[in-house]
């Protein structure tokens, strides 16, 4: 489908009518449809590095699961596909549905920014609000363009920015005991 009809409010069930297309990602946030294309090399490289670090830590600790590009269905008007998530085994048992999608918040959501104002607004504002409302504990926004990681943590019932880390910084998380990542490793072509 090259064009999507205009509609006032989209629902999760509308997604069933969209074609399977590995080059398009369809997300619905508060009834608004977001369609994005496959990202470029900078996105893929930063994402691969970040996933690798979290997977390595998770394999060492055995504390949970790392899911790449999972579907998260929060409700009738809210379905997203973050770049990757980490969730504990306990949370996984509660939120993983029979349809193999998550039906509740993982502890950690990671998005790597794709170029463009629409993508940036979606990840920095719209998804941040959604993840905050639905109870995500921690949200990382990796920005390959400026080589930073914005770290949001749940404080007083909402996600709040606690740090913006640059290439000289180290990312640690109370969710991931013993995890440590030199931010520069996310951007090896620096």
Secondary structure, 3 states (H helix, E strand, C coil): CCCCCCCCCCCHHHHHHCCCCCCEEEEEECCEEEEEECCCHHHHHHHHHHHHHHHHHHHHHCCEEEEECCEEEEECCEEEECCEEEEEHHHHHHHECCCCCECCCCCEEEEECCCCHHHHHHHHHHHHHHHHHHCCCEEEEEECCCCEEEEEEEECCEEEEEEEECCCCEECCCCCCCCCEEHHHHCCCC
